[in-house]
Amino acid sequence: MKRFLVGRAAIAGATVFMALTAIFIGFRVLPGDPARYLVPLGRFDPTEMMSQRADLHLGLSLPEQYVHYFGDVLSLRLGTSFEQHTPVAGMLGSALHADVMLLVIATLVTVGLGAFGWLMASRDLPRTVELAITCIVVALGVLSLLWLFLAKGNHLPFSLSPYQLVLPWEEPGWAGRVMAGATWGGAVRPAFIVGAISGACLFLWIRATARSLFADRAAGSMSVTWRRAWGKALRLPWPVLLAALVVFAWLLSFAEPVFPWPGMGQLLADARSKLDYGVVHGTLIIWTLLVPVGFFMVSLLAALLDPSAFALPHQRRNEPLPTVAEADVTAGAD
C-alpha cells in the first residue's frame, strides 16, 4: 500500500509541477510584455503596468522569475483584480467556500448512484428490472448533461430559464445563509445536475466492477464485499483517474454560470467577460493545485477501502504462510 500511495503522491506532485510550469511558460512565451496581458484592454495605466511587472518579477532573469513564481504560488500571492481592486486570493477564497458547498452535495449524489450500482450487482434481480433501472439512471445522466448545455447557450425549448425558477429551498435564509448568494438550498440544483452526470458514470462502473468480482468468486477466488468493489473501482489507472477528476471539476465550473452560483466557475466567467486576466490567471493556478489533491485523496480512499489488494495471494485468501516443515513435505512429495 505504501508503494502505491507514494507513487500516487509523486504523480500528483509531478502534475502540479508540470501544470504550473506550463502556466509560467505560457505567460512568457507570448509576444510582448507579459504584464500587458494581465492589464485589461483599453485600461492602460503606466502605474498599473509597473506594479504588475514588479509582481511578476520581470526585472530578474528567467530562472529567478521561475523561482519567485513558485514562491508566490505557495504563499498564495496571486496578484490583484483590476476590476475589483482586491487581492485575487481573497476573491478565490470566497468562491472556494461556495464551491465546497457545491462539491459536498454533488459528491453525495454521485456516491449515492454508485452505491445503487453496487446494490444492483449484489442482488439477483430479474433481467428486465435490471435493464429498466439501468436505462433510467443513464437517461438521468444524459438528460442532465443535455439540459446543462442547452441552458448554457439559452437554447431551452421553453420560456422558463434556470434564472427565473426559484425552488422553495432556494429562498434566502433556507438552512442559513453562508455567504452572499450562496446557501445550502441554492446549491441543491446545480449539484444535483452535476452529480447526476458523474453518478450515472459511477453507477455503470461500480456495477461492472462488482460483477467482475462476483465472477471471480464463482471461479473460486476471494469473497466479495462492498469495500472491495469500491476499492477496486476507485483504483483506476492514474491517467484515467486524473482525467475523470478534471472533467468533474470542469462540470462544476461549467454549471455555475448557468444557475448562477458564486463559485470559481462563475468568477472565471465574469473575469473573462471583463478582461480581468489577473483573476483568470489566479483561478487556473488554484485549479492546478486542487485537482492533484483530489487525485491523491481518491487514491488514498481506494487503498483504505481495499487494503487486501496490496497483500500477497495467500493473505487475500486469509491463508497462513506455510511452515518450513510443510514446505519440505510438499517439496518431497513433488
C-alpha positions as a Markdown table, in Angstrom:
| # | Residue | x | y | z |
|---|---|---|---|---|
| 1 | Met | 0.0 | 0.0 | 0.0 |
| 2 | Lys | 2.8 | 2.4 | 0.9 |
| 3 | Arg | 4.4 | 1.9 | -2.6 |
| 4 | Phe | 1.0 | 2.6 | -4.2 |
| 5 | Leu | 0.4 | 5.8 | -2.2 |
| 6 | Val | 3.9 | 7.1 | -2.6 |
| 7 | Gly | 3.6 | 6.6 | -6.4 |
| 8 | Arg | 0.3 | 8.4 | -6.5 |
| 9 | Ala | 1.7 | 11.2 | -4.3 |
| 10 | Ala | 4.6 | 11.5 | -6.8 |
| 11 | Ile | 2.2 | 11.6 | -9.7 |
| 12 | Ala | 0.2 | 14.4 | -8.0 |
| 13 | Gly | 3.3 | 16.4 | -7.3 |
| 14 | Ala | 4.6 | 16.0 | -10.8 |
| 15 | Thr | 1.2 | 17.1 | -12.2 |
| 16 | Val | 1.3 | 20.3 | -10.1 |
| 17 | Phe | 4.9 | 21.0 | -11.2 |
| 18 | Met | 4.2 | 20.5 | -14.9 |
| 19 | Ala | 0.9 | 22.4 | -14.9 |
| 20 | Leu | 2.4 | 25.4 | -13.1 |
| 21 | Thr | 5.4 | 25.3 | -15.3 |
| 22 | Ala | 3.1 | 25.3 | -18.4 |
| 23 | Ile | 1.2 | 28.4 | -17.0 |
| 24 | Phe | 4.6 | 30.1 | -16.3 |
| 25 | Ile | 5.8 | 29.5 | -19.8 |
| 26 | Gly | 2.5 | 30.3 | -21.4 |
| 27 | Phe | 2.5 | 33.9 | -20.0 |
| 28 | Arg | 6.1 | 34.5 | -21.0 |
| 29 | Val | 6.4 | 33.0 | -24.5 |
| 30 | Leu | 3.6 | 35.3 | -25.8 |
| 31 | Pro | 5.0 | 38.2 | -27.8 |
| 32 | Gly | 5.3 | 41.5 | -26.0 |
| 33 | Asp | 5.4 | 42.3 | -22.3 |
| 34 | Pro | 3.8 | 39.6 | -20.1 |
| 35 | Ala | 2.5 | 42.2 | -17.7 |
| 36 | Arg | 0.5 | 43.7 | -20.6 |
| 37 | Tyr | -1.7 | 40.5 | -20.8 |
| 38 | Leu | -2.8 | 40.9 | -17.2 |
| 39 | Val | -4.0 | 44.5 | -17.7 |
| 40 | Pro | -7.5 | 44.8 | -19.3 |
| 41 | Leu | -7.6 | 46.2 | -22.8 |
| 42 | Gly | -8.4 | 49.9 | -23.0 |
| 43 | Arg | -7.3 | 50.5 | -19.4 |
| 44 | Phe | -3.6 | 51.0 | -19.9 |
| 45 | Asp | -2.1 | 52.8 | -16.9 |
| 46 | Pro | 1.7 | 53.1 | -16.5 |
| 47 | Thr | 1.4 | 52.8 | -12.8 |
| 48 | Glu | -0.6 | 49.5 | -13.0 |
| 49 | Met | 1.9 | 48.2 | -15.6 |
| 50 | Met | 4.9 | 49.0 | -13.2 |
| 51 | Ser | 3.0 | 47.3 | -10.3 |
| 52 | Gln | 2.3 | 44.2 | -12.4 |
| 53 | Arg | 5.9 | 44.0 | -13.7 |
| 54 | Ala | 7.0 | 44.1 | -10.1 |
| 55 | Asp | 4.5 | 41.4 | -9.0 |
| 56 | Leu | 5.8 | 39.1 | -11.9 |
| 57 | His | 9.5 | 39.9 | -11.1 |
| 58 | Leu | 10.1 | 40.7 | -14.7 |
| 59 | Gly | 13.3 | 42.7 | -13.9 |
| 60 | Leu | 15.0 | 39.4 | -13.0 |
| 61 | Ser | 16.4 | 36.7 | -15.1 |
| 62 | Leu | 14.1 | 33.9 | -16.3 |
| 63 | Pro | 15.4 | 31.3 | -13.8 |
| 64 | Glu | 15.0 | 33.8 | -11.0 |
| 65 | Gln | 11.4 | 34.6 | -12.2 |
| 66 | Tyr | 10.7 | 30.9 | -12.2 |
| 67 | Val | 11.8 | 30.5 | -8.5 |
| 68 | His | 9.9 | 33.6 | -7.4 |
| 69 | Tyr | 6.8 | 32.3 | -9.3 |
| 70 | Phe | 6.7 | 29.1 | -7.3 |
| 71 | Gly | 7.3 | 31.0 | -4.1 |
| 72 | Asp | 4.3 | 33.3 | -4.9 |
| 73 | Val | 2.1 | 30.3 | -5.7 |
| 74 | Leu | 3.0 | 28.5 | -2.4 |
| 75 | Ser | 2.3 | 31.7 | -0.4 |
| 76 | Leu | -0.9 | 32.4 | -2.4 |
| 77 | Arg | 0.3 | 35.8 | -3.7 |
| 78 | Leu | -1.8 | 35.7 | -6.8 |
| 79 | Gly | -1.9 | 39.4 | -7.7 |
| 80 | Thr | -4.8 | 41.9 | -7.7 |
| 81 | Ser | -8.0 | 42.1 | -9.6 |
| 82 | Phe | -8.1 | 45.3 | -11.8 |
| 83 | Glu | -11.9 | 45.2 | -11.8 |
| 84 | Gln | -12.4 | 44.8 | -8.0 |
| 85 | His | -9.1 | 46.3 | -6.8 |
| 86 | Thr | -8.9 | 43.5 | -4.3 |
| 87 | Pro | -6.4 | 40.6 | -3.9 |
| 88 | Val | -7.2 | 37.7 | -6.1 |
| 89 | Ala | -6.5 | 35.2 | -3.3 |
| 90 | Gly | -9.3 | 36.7 | -1.2 |
| 91 | Met | -11.8 | 36.6 | -4.1 |
| 92 | Leu | -10.9 | 32.9 | -4.8 |
| 93 | Gly | -11.2 | 32.1 | -1.1 |
| 94 | Ser | -14.8 | 33.3 | -1.0 |
| 95 | Ala | -15.6 | 31.4 | -4.3 |
| 96 | Leu | -13.9 | 28.3 | -3.0 |
| 97 | His | -16.2 | 28.4 | 0.1 |
| 98 | Ala | -19.2 | 28.3 | -2.2 |
| 99 | Asp | -17.6 | 25.5 | -4.3 |
| 100 | Val | -17.1 | 23.4 | -1.2 |
| 101 | Met | -20.9 | 23.5 | -0.6 |
| 102 | Leu | -21.5 | 22.5 | -4.2 |
| 103 | Leu | -18.9 | 19.8 | -4.1 |
| 104 | Val | -20.3 | 18.2 | -0.9 |
| 105 | Ile | -23.8 | 17.8 | -2.4 |
| 106 | Ala | -22.6 | 16.7 | -5.9 |
| 107 | Thr | -20.4 | 14.1 | -4.3 |
| 108 | Leu | -23.3 | 12.7 | -2.2 |
| 109 | Val | -25.4 | 12.4 | -5.3 |
| 110 | Thr | -22.6 | 10.7 | -7.2 |
| 111 | Val | -21.8 | 8.3 | -4.4 |
| 112 | Gly | -25.5 | 7.5 | -3.9 |
| 113 | Leu | -25.9 | 6.5 | -7.5 |
| 114 | Gly | -22.7 | 4.5 | -7.3 |
| 115 | Ala | -24.0 | 2.7 | -4.2 |
| 116 | Phe | -27.1 | 1.9 | -6.1 |
| 117 | Gly | -25.0 | 0.2 | -8.8 |
| 118 | Trp | -23.4 | -2.0 | -6.1 |
| 119 | Leu | -26.8 | -2.9 | -4.8 |
| 120 | Met | -28.0 | -3.9 | -8.2 |
| 121 | Ala | -24.9 | -6.1 | -8.8 |
| 122 | Ser | -25.2 | -7.8 | -5.4 |
| 123 | Arg | -28.9 | -8.6 | -5.8 |
| 124 | Asp | -30.3 | -11.3 | -8.1 |
| 125 | Leu | -32.8 | -9.1 | -9.9 |
| 126 | Pro | -34.8 | -10.1 | -13.0 |
| 127 | Arg | -33.2 | -9.2 | -16.2 |
| 128 | Thr | -35.9 | -6.8 | -17.3 |
| 129 | Val | -35.9 | -5.0 | -13.9 |
| 130 | Glu | -32.2 | -4.5 | -14.0 |
| 131 | Leu | -32.3 | -3.3 | -17.6 |
| 132 | Ala | -35.1 | -0.8 | -16.8 |
| 133 | Ile | -33.2 | 0.6 | -13.8 |
| 134 | Thr | -30.0 | 1.0 | -15.8 |
| 135 | Cys | -31.8 | 2.8 | -18.5 |
| 136 | Ile | -33.4 | 5.2 | -16.0 |
| 137 | Val | -30.1 | 6.1 | -14.4 |
| 138 | Val | -28.3 | 6.5 | -17.8 |
| 139 | Ala | -31.2 | 8.6 | -19.1 |
| 140 | Leu | -31.0 | 10.8 | -16.0 |
| 141 | Gly | -27.3 | 11.5 | -16.6 |
| 142 | Val | -27.7 | 12.1 | -20.3 |
| 143 | Leu | -30.7 | 14.4 | -19.8 |
| 144 | Ser | -28.8 | 16.4 | -17.1 |
| 145 | Leu | -25.9 | 16.9 | -19.4 |
| 146 | Leu | -28.2 | 17.9 | -22.3 |
| 147 | Trp | -30.1 | 20.3 | -20.1 |
| 148 | Leu | -26.9 | 21.8 | -18.9 |
| 149 | Phe | -25.6 | 22.5 | -22.4 |
| 150 | Leu | -28.9 | 23.8 | -23.6 |
| 151 | Ala | -29.3 | 26.1 | -20.6 |
| 152 | Lys | -25.7 | 27.4 | -21.0 |
| 153 | Gly | -26.5 | 28.6 | -24.5 |
| 154 | Asn | -30.1 | 29.7 | -23.7 |
| 155 | His | -31.4 | 27.1 | -26.2 |
| 156 | Leu | -34.1 | 25.6 | -24.0 |
| 157 | Pro | -37.3 | 24.9 | -26.0 |
| 158 | Phe | -39.5 | 26.6 | -23.4 |
| 159 | Ser | -39.5 | 30.1 | -21.9 |
| 160 | Leu | -38.7 | 29.1 | -18.4 |
| 161 | Ser | -35.0 | 29.7 | -17.9 |
| 162 | Pro | -32.8 | 28.5 | -15.0 |
| 163 | Tyr | -32.5 | 32.1 | -13.8 |
| 164 | Gln | -36.3 | 32.5 | -13.4 |
| 165 | Leu | -37.2 | 29.3 | -11.5 |
| 166 | Val | -36.7 | 29.6 | -7.7 |
| 167 | Leu | -37.5 | 26.5 | -5.7 |
| 168 | Pro | -38.7 | 26.7 | -2.1 |
| 169 | Trp | -35.5 | 25.5 | -0.6 |
| 170 | Glu | -33.5 | 28.1 | -2.6 |
| 171 | Glu | -35.2 | 31.1 | -1.0 |
| 172 | Pro | -32.8 | 33.3 | 1.0 |
| 173 | Gly | -32.4 | 32.2 | 4.6 |
| 174 | Trp | -33.1 | 28.5 | 3.9 |
| 175 | Ala | -30.8 | 26.4 | 6.0 |
| 176 | Gly | -28.8 | 29.5 | 6.9 |
| 177 | Arg | -27.2 | 32.0 | 4.5 |
| 178 | Val | -23.5 | 31.1 | 4.4 |
| 179 | Met | -22.3 | 33.9 | 2.2 |
| 180 | Ala | -23.8 | 36.4 | -0.3 |
| 181 | Gly | -25.6 | 34.5 | -2.9 |
| 182 | Ala | -24.7 | 31.0 | -1.6 |
| 183 | Thr | -27.0 | 28.8 | 0.6 |
| 184 | Trp | -27.1 | 25.1 | 1.0 |
| 185 | Gly | -30.6 | 25.2 | -0.5 |
| 186 | Gly | -29.4 | 27.1 | -3.5 |
| 187 | Ala | -26.6 | 24.5 | -4.1 |
| 188 | Val | -29.0 | 21.6 | -4.5 |
| 189 | Arg | -30.0 | 22.2 | -8.1 |
| 190 | Pro | -26.6 | 22.7 | -9.7 |
| 191 | Ala | -25.1 | 20.0 | -7.5 |
| 192 | Phe | -27.8 | 17.5 | -8.5 |
| 193 | Ile | -27.3 | 18.2 | -12.2 |
| 194 | Val | -23.5 | 17.6 | -11.9 |
| 195 | Gly | -24.0 | 14.7 | -9.5 |
| 196 | Ala | -26.4 | 13.0 | -11.9 |
| 197 | Ile | -24.0 | 13.2 | -14.8 |
| 198 | Ser | -21.0 | 11.8 | -12.8 |
| 199 | Gly | -23.2 | 9.5 | -10.8 |
| 200 | Ala | -24.5 | 7.8 | -13.9 |
| 201 | Cys | -20.9 | 7.0 | -15.0 |
| 202 | Leu | -20.0 | 5.8 | -11.5 |
| 203 | Phe | -23.2 | 3.7 | -11.4 |
| 204 | Leu | -22.1 | 1.8 | -14.5 |
| 205 | Trp | -18.5 | 1.4 | -13.4 |
| 206 | Ile | -19.3 | 0.2 | -9.9 |
| 207 | Arg | -21.9 | -2.3 | -11.3 |
| 208 | Ala | -19.3 | -3.6 | -13.9 |
| 209 | Thr | -16.6 | -3.9 | -11.2 |
| 210 | Ala | -18.8 | -5.7 | -8.8 |
| 211 | Arg | -20.0 | -8.1 | -11.4 |
| 212 | Ser | -16.4 | -9.0 | -12.3 |
| 213 | Leu | -15.6 | -9.6 | -8.7 |
| 214 | Phe | -18.6 | -11.9 | -8.3 |
| 215 | Ala | -17.5 | -13.8 | -11.4 |
| 216 | Asp | -14.1 | -14.3 | -9.8 |
| 217 | Arg | -15.7 | -15.5 | -6.7 |
| 218 | Ala | -17.7 | -18.1 | -8.7 |
| 219 | Ala | -14.3 | -19.3 | -10.1 |
| 220 | Gly | -13.0 | -19.9 | -6.5 |
| 221 | Ser | -11.4 | -16.5 | -5.7 |
| 222 | Met | -11.9 | -14.2 | -2.7 |
| 223 | Ser | -15.1 | -13.1 | -1.1 |
| 224 | Val | -16.9 | -10.0 | -2.4 |
| 225 | Thr | -17.8 | -7.1 | -0.2 |
| 226 | Trp | -18.8 | -3.5 | -0.9 |
| 227 | Arg | -15.4 | -2.3 | 0.3 |
| 228 | Arg | -13.6 | -4.5 | -2.1 |
| 229 | Ala | -15.8 | -3.5 | -5.0 |
| 230 | Trp | -15.5 | 0.3 | -4.3 |
| 231 | Gly | -11.7 | -0.1 | -3.7 |
| 232 | Lys | -11.2 | -1.8 | -7.0 |
| 233 | Ala | -13.4 | 0.7 | -8.8 |
| 234 | Leu | -11.6 | 3.7 | -7.5 |
| 235 | Arg | -8.2 | 2.2 | -8.0 |
| 236 | Leu | -8.1 | 3.3 | -11.7 |
| 237 | Pro | -5.0 | 3.8 | -13.8 |
| 238 | Trp | -3.6 | 7.2 | -12.9 |
| 239 | Pro | -4.3 | 8.9 | -16.3 |
| 240 | Val | -7.9 | 7.8 | -16.2 |
| 241 | Leu | -8.5 | 8.9 | -12.7 |
| 242 | Leu | -6.8 | 12.3 | -13.3 |
| 243 | Ala | -8.8 | 12.9 | -16.4 |
| 244 | Ala | -12.1 | 11.9 | -14.6 |
| 245 | Leu | -11.3 | 14.5 | -11.9 |
| 246 | Val | -10.5 | 17.2 | -14.4 |
| 247 | Val | -13.9 | 16.5 | -16.2 |
| 248 | Phe | -15.7 | 16.6 | -12.8 |
| 249 | Ala | -14.1 | 19.9 | -11.9 |
| 250 | Trp | -14.9 | 21.3 | -15.3 |
| 251 | Leu | -18.6 | 20.2 | -15.0 |
| 252 | Leu | -18.8 | 22.1 | -11.7 |
| 253 | Ser | -17.3 | 25.2 | -13.1 |
| 254 | Phe | -19.4 | 24.9 | -16.3 |
| 255 | Ala | -22.7 | 24.6 | -14.3 |
| 256 | Glu | -22.0 | 27.6 | -12.0 |
| 257 | Pro | -22.7 | 30.4 | -14.5 |
| 258 | Val | -25.9 | 28.7 | -15.6 |
| 259 | Phe | -27.8 | 29.0 | -12.3 |
| 260 | Pro | -25.7 | 31.2 | -11.3 |
| 261 | Trp | -23.6 | 30.0 | -8.4 |
| 262 | Pro | -20.9 | 32.3 | -6.8 |
| 263 | Gly | -18.0 | 29.8 | -7.2 |
| 264 | Met | -14.8 | 29.8 | -9.1 |
| 265 | Gly | -16.5 | 28.9 | -12.3 |
| 266 | Gln | -18.8 | 32.0 | -12.1 |
| 267 | Leu | -15.8 | 34.1 | -11.0 |
| 268 | Leu | -13.8 | 32.9 | -14.0 |
| 269 | Ala | -16.7 | 33.6 | -16.4 |
| 270 | Asp | -17.1 | 37.1 | -15.0 |
| 271 | Ala | -13.3 | 37.7 | -15.2 |
| 272 | Arg | -13.2 | 36.6 | -18.9 |
| 273 | Ser | -16.1 | 38.9 | -19.9 |
| 274 | Lys | -14.5 | 41.9 | -18.1 |
| 275 | Leu | -11.0 | 41.0 | -19.4 |
| 276 | Asp | -9.7 | 40.8 | -15.8 |
| 277 | Tyr | -6.9 | 38.4 | -16.6 |
| 278 | Gly | -5.3 | 38.6 | -13.2 |
| 279 | Val | -8.3 | 36.7 | -11.8 |
| 280 | Val | -8.2 | 34.2 | -14.7 |
| 281 | His | -4.5 | 33.5 | -14.0 |
| 282 | Gly | -5.2 | 33.0 | -10.3 |
| 283 | Thr | -8.2 | 30.7 | -10.9 |
| 284 | Leu | -6.1 | 28.5 | -13.2 |
| 285 | Ile | -3.4 | 28.2 | -10.5 |
| 286 | Ile | -5.9 | 27.2 | -7.8 |
| 287 | Trp | -7.4 | 24.6 | -10.1 |
| 288 | Thr | -4.0 | 23.3 | -10.8 |
| 289 | Leu | -3.4 | 22.8 | -7.1 |
| 290 | Leu | -6.8 | 21.3 | -6.2 |
| 291 | Val | -7.2 | 18.6 | -8.9 |
| 292 | Pro | -4.0 | 16.7 | -7.9 |
| 293 | Val | -5.0 | 17.0 | -4.3 |
| 294 | Gly | -8.4 | 15.3 | -5.2 |
| 295 | Phe | -6.4 | 12.7 | -7.2 |
| 296 | Phe | -4.4 | 11.7 | -4.1 |
| 297 | Met | -7.4 | 11.7 | -1.8 |
| 298 | Val | -9.3 | 9.4 | -4.1 |
| 299 | Ser | -6.3 | 7.1 | -4.3 |
| 300 | Leu | -6.0 | 7.1 | -0.5 |
| 301 | Leu | -9.6 | 6.2 | -0.2 |
| 302 | Ala | -9.3 | 3.3 | -2.6 |
| 303 | Ala | -6.3 | 2.0 | -0.6 |
| 304 | Leu | -8.1 | 2.3 | 2.7 |
| 305 | Leu | -11.3 | 0.6 | 1.4 |
| 306 | Asp | -9.5 | -2.4 | 0.0 |
| 307 | Pro | -6.1 | -2.9 | 1.6 |
| 308 | Ser | -6.2 | -6.6 | 0.7 |
| 309 | Ala | -5.5 | -5.6 | -2.9 |
| 310 | Phe | -1.9 | -4.9 | -1.9 |
| 311 | Ala | -1.5 | -8.2 | 0.1 |
| 312 | Leu | 0.1 | -11.4 | -1.1 |
| 313 | Pro | -2.1 | -14.0 | -2.8 |
| 314 | His | -2.2 | -16.3 | 0.3 |
| 315 | Gln | -3.1 | -13.3 | 2.5 |
| 316 | Arg | -6.0 | -12.4 | 0.2 |
| 317 | Arg | -7.5 | -15.8 | 0.8 |
| 318 | Asn | -6.8 | -15.5 | 4.6 |
| 319 | Glu | -4.5 | -18.5 | 4.5 |
| 320 | Pro | -1.5 | -18.7 | 6.8 |
| 321 | Leu | 2.1 | -18.9 | 5.5 |
| 322 | Pro | 3.4 | -22.4 | 5.0 |
| 323 | Thr | 5.9 | -23.5 | 7.7 |
| 324 | Val | 9.3 | -24.8 | 6.8 |
| 325 | Ala | 8.3 | -28.4 | 7.6 |
| 326 | Glu | 5.2 | -28.1 | 5.4 |
| 327 | Ala | 7.3 | -26.7 | 2.6 |
| 328 | Asp | 9.8 | -29.6 | 2.9 |
| 329 | Val | 6.9 | -32.2 | 2.8 |
| 330 | Thr | 5.4 | -30.5 | -0.3 |
| 331 | Ala | 8.8 | -30.5 | -2.0 |
| 332 | Gly | 9.4 | -34.2 | -1.1 |
| 333 | Ala | 6.0 | -35.2 | -2.5 |
| 334 | Asp | 6.8 | -33.5 | -5.7 |
